[in-house]
Amino acid sequence: MGSLVRSRAKIWIRRGCLFLLDLVLILIALRLGLLMRYDGVPSVYMVKKLVSLRCWILLTYATCLVLGGHYQMMWRYAGSKEYMRLVLLCGIAAIATLLMNRLFAWRISRPVLCMTGILTMLLIGGSRIMWKMTRDAFSARSRKSEGKRALIVGAGEGGVYAARICRRNPEMAGIPVAFVDDNPMKLNMRVSGLPVMGTIAETPEIVRMKGISDIIIAAPSMIGERLSQVVSICRSTQCRVRMLNDPNDLAAVNQGRQSFRELNTSDFLSRSEVRLDEGQIRGYLTDRVVLVTGGGGSIGSEICRQVMRFSPKLLVIFDIYENCAYDLENELRRKYGADCAVKVLIGSIRDKRRLDEVFVQYHPQVVFHAAAHKHVPLMEVSPVEAVKNNVFGTRNLLQSASTHGVERLVQLSTDKAVNPTNVMGATKRVTEMLIQTYAAQTKMICTAVRFGNVLGSHGSVIPLFEAQIRQGGPVTLTDERMTRYFMTISEAAQLVLQAGGLARSGSICVLDMGQPVRIKDLAEQLIRFYGYTPGVDMEIKIVGLRPGEKLYEELLIDKERNDMEKTTHDKIFVARLTPIERVEFENRLARLYDAAKREDEQAVLGLLRELVPTYQPNRDMLAG
C-alpha cells in the first residue's frame, strides 16, 4: 500500500510540474505573439490590456489541456497521435479566446490571440520533444560502453523498421549504429538518422571498424542464392546474426524479441520463393473439412499451417503422438483465435476402427496423408513395423476415406521410393501403387506427391550435424560422394497443396527439388555457419554407408523419366503411370499382410521384393 501511495504521489508531482511549466510557456507565447504583431514595439495600452486579461487566457488554455487529457499522456512514448491531440487542444483554446474577445469586448488584436495559440503549441510540443531527446541521448550514452552495437543489412523499409525496434529495445536488440546496402543511391547517405556505410560485401570491415556485436538482416525481398551469400558474409564476422520477421505477422510489434529471430539452416540454403496458384488451392480447401494424418509431425504440421491460410471449414489434426499435435493446436489458436476451426484427434492409421469413427463423426472431404515411419536405418531393423504402418496403415486410410465419401486424398511419398535400397523406400513405393489402384476403383481423387529431403524435418541429417557440432565434433559422414535433394518444410508443404489441386487421380506428382546437394558440402557449410573451420577446428569423419542407404537419390524410375508430363506449375511434374496387374498386386498384398501379422521378417522382405521389382534389399538381412 505504501509503495502505491508513493507511486501515485510521484505521478501527481510530475503532472503538477508539467502544468506549471505549461503556464509559463503560455505566458511566453502570449508575450511573443504581442511582440510579433507589433514588430517588437507594442503600445503601452495593449501591454496593460494583456496583463489585465492574462489570467483569463491562462485559465482558458489550462482548462482545455486538463479536460483534453494532456497530462495523462506518457510523453516518453509519444507519437503522432499525441502531438496531433496537442495541436487540437491548443486550437480549441485559441478559438475560445477569440470568442471571449468578441463576447466580452476585450479589444485585443485577433492576430495576437491566433499567434498565441500557435506559439503555445510549438513551445509545449517542443519542450516535450527536447526532454524526450535529451533523456534518450543520456540513456544511450550510459549504455554505450557496455551495450551491444548492431549493424543493419538493408536500408529500405525493413531496415528502418529494424532500427526503430532497436531504439525501443536496445538492451534486447542492440543499439543501431549503421546500415549496409548494395543500392548505390543510398551509399554515404543517412537513413533514419543512421549512415549507410558501405555495401553488404564490406560488412566484415565495417564490423571491425565500428565494434559491431550484432547483425540484423532486414531485407524481406532477399531470397534464394543471394540470401545464402549474405548469410555467409554475415556469419564470417563471428557476430550474432538475426533475421527481421515480417512485421505483418507480429502479435506485438513493439517487442524486439518478437521482431527478430535467430538464423536457421533454411536461411543459408534458401531457395527461390514458391509461386502458388492460390485460386486453385482455395477451390478445393476453402470451407471444406480437411484431415491431416501425422498432423503433428514436421511435414504434417506445416501442411496444417498452410491449410489454415485458406480458411477451411474445419481442420482435423490426426496423430498418434499427442505432444506435438497439442503444441500445434495452441500455435494455430494463438494465430487464428481461440475459437478457430481446429480439432486435434489422437489415433493411429493402423487402427481401422478409429479411422472409421473419425470419418463418421467429422466427414472430411480432403485428406493429406503424412503419417508414416520415415527413418531409414530404424526401418531396416524393424521391417515388419514399417510394413504394418506405412503399407497397411495407408490401406486402412484409403478404405475408410473411399467408404465415407472423401473427395480428394493426397499421399506424401519420397524419392526413396524410386529404385529403393531400403525397407522404408520400398513401403513407400507400395503406397504409391495403392494410390493408383484405389484411384482406378473409386470415385475419390487419389494423388501421390514425391519429393526429397526436407530441411529441419525429424530424421533429417541437419539436426544430427548440428548436435555433433555443438558437442565439439566430429561431424560424421557416410560417404564423401553422397548427394541428396533438399527443400524447406514450407516449400514442400506449399507444393503439396498445389499438387493436390493439379494432378489427375492416380497420378504421381514429382516436385522439382532443384540440383542435388553434396552432403559433404552441406556439412562444411553448416560447420562454417557455427563459426568453425572444417578440418581445422572441427573434424569431418567418414563412417561408411548405413544399412539401406545409397549414394544418390532419384526422383524418377527410368520408365517414368522418359514420359514426364509438365503441369501448369513450373515446379510440379506428373510421372507416367506404370501399369499394375490388380489381381496379382492384391494377392501379393494379402500374402504380405499375413507375413507381417506372423512377424516373419524374411517373408516380409521377400514379398516386398516381389511387389517392388526395383527394390534391392540389404543382403545381410535376407541371409539372416
N, C-alpha and C positions, 0 to 999 in steps of 0.2 A: 504493500500500500504506500509506504514511504517513497519508494522509487517512482511509483506512478505519479504521486503528487509533485515530486521534483521534476519529473519529465514534463508534466503539464505546465509547471511554473516556468521552465525554460522556454516552452513554446510561446507563452504569453509575453515573456520578456522580449523574445525575438520579434514578435508581432508589434509590440509597443515601440521598440527601437525603429523598426521599419516605418511605422506610422509617423513618428516624429521626423524621421529623415524625409519622408514624402511631403510633410507640411513645409519643411524648409525649402525643398525643391520646388514646391508650388509657388511659394513666395518669390523665389529666384526667377521662376518662369514669368510671373506677373511683372516683376521689375524689368526683365529683359524685353518682354513684349512692349512695355511702355517706351523703353529707350529705342527700340527698333521702329516703333510707329512714328516717333518724333525725331528721328535721326540723331538720337543721343542727347537732345535738349528739350525735355518735356517742360511744359509750363508749371508754375508753382501751384496753380489751381488744380491741374489734373493730378499732380502728385498727392496733394492733400485729399482729393476726392478718393483716390485709390486706397490711401492709408485708412480712411474712414470706413471703407467698404471691404477691406481685405478679409475681415473675419467672416463675412457672408460668403465670399468667394472660396475661402478655405473650407468652410462648412459644407458648401455645395460639392466640392471635389472629394472631401473626406467621406461624405455620405455615399456618393457613387462608388468609391473604391471599396468601402466596407461592405455595403449591400451587394456589390458585384462579386464578392468572394476573392478580391485581390489579395488579401492577406492569408488566405487558406492555400495558396499555391506554393509548391516546393520549387523555388526558382533555380535551385541547383540542377534540376532535371527539366527545366522549362524548354518548350519547343515553340513551334509557330502558333499553336492554338493559344498558349498562354500570352504571347505577345499580341496576338490579334484581340484577345479579350481586353488587354490594357488599352489598346487603341480605341476600342469600342467604348470603354468606360470614360476615358478622357474626352472622347467626342460627345458623349451624353452630358458630361459635366459642363463642357463648353457651351452646348446648346442651351442648357439650363440657365447659365449665367447670362446668355444673350436674351432669353425670355424675361428674366428678372430685371435686366437692364431696361427693357421696354415697358414692363408692367409697373415697375416702381420708379421709373424716371430717374435712373442713376446718372444718366447723361455721360456715360463713359464711351469712348470711341470703340465701335464694334471690332475693328481690326486688332485692338489691344486684347480683347477677350478671346478672339479667334486664335491669335498667336500664343496667348497664354495656354490654351488647350493643347496646341501642337508642341510647344516647348515643354509642357508638363509631361506629355507622353514620351518625348525624347529624353528628358532628364531622368525620369523614373526608370524607363526601359534601359537607358544607358548605364545607370547605376547598377542595375541587376546584372547586366552583361559583363560589366567591368569586374564586379565581385566574383561572378562565376569563372571568368577567365583567370583572374588572379588566384583564386582557390585551386583551379585545375593545374595552373602552372607550378604553384608551390608543391602540390601533391605529386605531380610528375617529377619535379626536381628531387624531391625527397626519396622517390622510388628509383631514380635513375641509376644510382650507384649499384643497387642490388637487384633491380628488376630485369626481366627478360626483354630483349630487344628483337623486334620482329621485322622481317623483310617480306613484303607482299609481292607475289608474282602475278602480274596483270593489273594495269592501271585503268581498267574500264569500270563499268557499273559494279561488277563483283568485287573489284579491288576497293572501290570507295566504300561499299557496304562492309567489307572486312576491316577497313581502317576504322570505321565507326564503331564496330563491335570491339575492336582492340582498345579504343579510347574509353569505352564504357566499362570494360573488364580487363584492365591492364595486368592485374595480378594473375589472371587466368589465361588471357590470350596473348599477353606481351605488349610492350609499348611500340607502336608503329614508328618505324624510322624512315623507310624509303620504299619506293616501288622499283621493280624492273619490268620492262615491257619491250616487245620487239617492234612496236609501231614507231617508225622514225619520227612521226609528227609529235610524239609525246616525250621523246628523249630530251633531257635537260629542262623539262617543264615541271611545274608543280601541280599536283592533283590532290585535292582535299587537304591542302597545306603541306603535303609531303613531296620531296623531289623524286623525279623519275631518273635514277642514277645510271641506268645502263640497260643493255639487253639481257635476256634470260641467260645467254651463254656466259655473260660476265658475272653471274651470281656468285661463284666461289670467291672472286676477287673482292666484290662488294662486301661479302660476309666477313672477310678478314679485315677490310678497311674500317667497317662500322661496328665490329664486335657483335655481330648478329648471333643469337642463340636459337631463334625460331624462324621458320619459313612457312608462309601460308600461301598455298596455290589457290588463287581466286580468279580462275578463268574458266567459267562454266562451259564455254563453247569449245574448249580444247579437249579433243578426244583422240582415240586411236593411237597411232605410232608417235604422233607429236607429243601427246601427254606422257607416253612412256619415256621419251627422250628428256622431257622437262623433269620428270620424277627422278631420273637417273642423275641429272645435273644437280638437283637439289640434295639428293641423298649423298652425293660425293662430298658435301661440305661437312658432314658429321652433325649438322643441325637437326633439331626436331622438325620434321616436315609434316604439315597437316593440310587437309583439303577443306575448302569452303563448301558447306552444304548449300543446297538450293534454298534461298530464303523463303520461297513459297511453300516449302514443305515443313517449316519450323513451327512448333507449337507456341514457342515464346521467343521471338527474335531478339529480345533484349539480353538473353543469357548466352554468354560466349561459349560455354561448354556444349551448348546445343548447336552452335553455329559452325564449329569446326570438328572434323573427325580425323582420326589417325589414318595414315595411308594403309592400304592393304595390297595384296598381290594382284588384285584385279586392276589396280591403277597402273602398275608398271608393265602389265601385259594387256593393256587396254586395246580394244578393237573399235572399229568404227561403229557409230550408233546404229541400232537396228531400225529400219524403216518399216512401219507397220501399216497395213490397210485396216484401220480401226473400224471402219464401217462394216467390213466383212466379219470381223470378230464380234462386234456388237450385235450383228444379225443373229448369231446363234447362242450368245451368252446373256444378253440383257433381258432381265425379267424372266430368267429361267432358273430352275433348281439345278445346281451344279454339285456333283460329288467328286471329291479328290481322294483317292486311296493313297495311303502313305503321305497324307497331307502335312504331317508334322516334320517330315524329312527335309533335307536341304533343297532338293528339286521340287518336291511336292509343296513345301511351304511357299516357295517363290511363285509357283503356279497359282496358289491361293491368293497371294498378294496381287498378282496381275489380273486374276479373275475379278477381284473386288473393284478394280478400276472401271469395269464395265457394268456395274450395278445389277448383279444377279438378283433374282427373287429370293434365293437362299443359297448360301454356300455351306455344304456339309463336308467337314474335315473328318476323314475316317482313318484311324491309325491304331496300331497295337500298343504303341509307346505313348503314355499319356503326358509326360513332362513337356516334350517339345510341342505337342498339339496344344497344351494348355498355354504355354508361352505365346504361341502364335495367335491364339484366340484373344489373349489380353492385348497383344500388339494391334490387332485389327480393330478391337473395340476402342482402344485409345485413339486410333486414327479416324475411324468412321462413326464413332459414337457408341455408347454403352448398349443401345438397342439395335445395333446393326444386324443384318440378316446373316448371322454366322452360327453354326451349330457344330460342336465337337462330339463325335461318337467314337467310342473305343471298341475295337473289334479286329478280327483277323480275316483276311481274304481266304484263309484255309477253312473257315467256319461258314459253310454254305447256309446254315440256318440263320446265323446272324446277318449275313448279307441279305437274305430274303426279308428279314424283319425291317432292315433299313430301307429297302426298296418299297415295301408295302406302306411304311409309315410316311416317308418323305417324297416318294415319287420323283426321283431325279430324272432329268431329261438329258443332261450331258454328264459324261463320266470321263475324268482324266485318271488313268491308272498308272500311278508312280510307285506303288508298293512292290518291293522286291528285295531279295537278298542280292547284293551287288559286289561284295568284297571277294575278289578273285581267289587269293590264297586260302581264305577260310572256306569257300565253297569247294575247293579241291579236296579238303579233308572231310567235308560233310556233304557229299553229293546228293544223298537222299533228301536232306533238308532243302537243298536248292531246288530239287525237282518238285517236292511237295508244295513249296511256297511259290516259286516262280511259274511253274507249268500248271499245276492243278489249282493253285490259288487263282491264277488268271482264268482258267476254265470255269471255276465257280463263279467268278465275277461276270464272265460272258454269258453264262447260263441265266444268272439272276437278272442281268441287265436286259437280255433279249426277252425274257419271260414277262418282265414288268414294264415294257414299253419305252425303254430308253431310246432316244432318237440318235445319239451320237456317242461313240466311245473312242477315246484316243489312248493308245498304249505307248508308253515310253520304252523304247528299245535302246540298243547300244551298238557301237561299232564292233564290239567284241563278239557280236552275233555273226559277223562275216568271217568265214573260214575259221571257226573258233578252235582255240587250242586249250580251252578251259571249260569246266562244267558250267560256270555262270554264263559264258557266251553261248554255249550250246542250248541251255534252257531258254535263253532269250530268243534264240532262233526258232525254237519250238513255239514260243508265244506269238511270234510273227506269223507262223503257219496257222496257229489257232485263229488269229485275227482274220486271216484270209479265208479260212473255212466258214467262220461264223458270218462273215460278210456275204458269202455266197448263199447261205441257207436261211438268213433272217433279213428283216427289213431295216435293221439297225445299221447305221453308217459306222463302219469299223475302220480305224486307221492306226498304223504303227508309225512312230516317229523315231528315226535312228540318228543318234549323234554321239560324239566322243566324250572325252573327259571334261568335267565341269570344275572350274576354279572354285575352291572353297567348299566343295561338297564333302560329305562324310566319306572317308575312304580315299580321298584324293591324295596324291603324292605330296602336295604342297604343305598341308598341316604336318606331315611326317618330317619333311625337311626343316620346317620352322622349329619344331620341337628339338630336333637334333642340333640346330644352330644355337638355340637358347641354352642347351646343355653343354655347349663348348665343342661339339663335333665328336666324331667325324660325321660328315654327310654321306650316307650310303647310296650308291648307285648300283643297279643290277648289271648294266652294260653301257659302255660309252656310246654305243651306236643306237641305243633305244630312242625312238621318237613316238610322240603322241599328239593327237589333235586336242586342242583346248578351246573352250569358250567360257564366258562368265555365266553365273547362275541366272542373272537377269536376262541375258541374251538368249539362253537356252529356253527359259520359260516363255518369253515373248514369241519365239519362233514356234514353240509347241502350240501355243494358242492360235498362231497364224496358220500353221499346218492343219490344225483341226478344222478350219473353215475352208481349206483349199482342196484337200485330196478327195479322190473318189473312194468309195467304200472298198475295203480290201487292199488298198494300196499301202506301200511303204514309202513314207516321206524321208528323204535324206537331207539333213541340214548341211549347208556349206560351212565347214569348220575352218576354212582358210588353209594356210600352209601348216604342215606338221611341225611341231617344236621338238628339237633335240633335248632330251631330259637333262643331259649334262649342261647344256647352255642355260636351261631353266634353273638348275641348281646353282650355277655360278652367278646368275642374275640375283637370285634370292640371297646368296651369301653377301654380295655387294650391297643389297638392299638393307641388310642388317649392319653394315659398316665394316665388314671383314674383307680380306683379300683371299680369293680361292687359292688353295695350295700353299699359302704363306702362313696365315694365322687361322685358317680353317681348312682342315683336311677333307678331301673327297676320296672315299674308299669304294672300290669296285667289289661287289659281293657275289655277282652272278645272278642269272635269272631264277626267279622263284617258280614253284610249280604252277603250270598253267599260263605263264607269261610268254609273250612273243615280242620280238624286237620292234615290229612295225604293225600298227593297227590299220585296218582297211574299213572303208565305209560302204563298199560295194562288192558283191560277188561278181565274178567275171561275166556271167550271163547278164547281170543287171547293168554292168558298166557299159555294155555295148548298146543298150536300149534306153538310156536315161531320157526322161521327159522333163522339159522345162515347165515351170508354173508361172503365174503372174508375179510371183515374188522372186527376186533375184538370188535369194539365199536358200530357197527350198526347191528340191527336185523330187521327182517321183520315179522310183525304180520299177522297171518292168517286172511283172509278177512271174514267178516260176510256177508252172502248173503243179498241182498237188493231187495225187490219186486219193480221193477222200476215204474210200473204204479201207485201203491199205493203211492210210495215216491213222484212222480211228482204231484199227486193230492193234497197231503198234503202240498207240497211246494207251489202250486198255492194258496191254501187257506191261507197259511202263508203270502204270498205276498199281498193278498187282505187285511188281517188283519193289516199288517204293513202300508199299504197305507192309511187305515182308522184311523191309530194311536190308534188302540184298544189294549191296553197293556194286558188286561186279555185274550183276544183271542190269542194274540201272545204267551203268556206263556203256554196256554193250548195246542196250536199246537206244540210248542217246545217239550212239554211232550209227544205228540203223535209221533213226529219224532224221539225222543231220549228216548226210554222207561226207560233207566237208570237215566234219569235226575230227581232229586228230588228238585223242585224249592222252593224258600222261601214262606212258607205258608201264611205269613202276606200279601205278595203281591197278592197272589191268592184270599185271602179273601177280599182285598181292596175294 
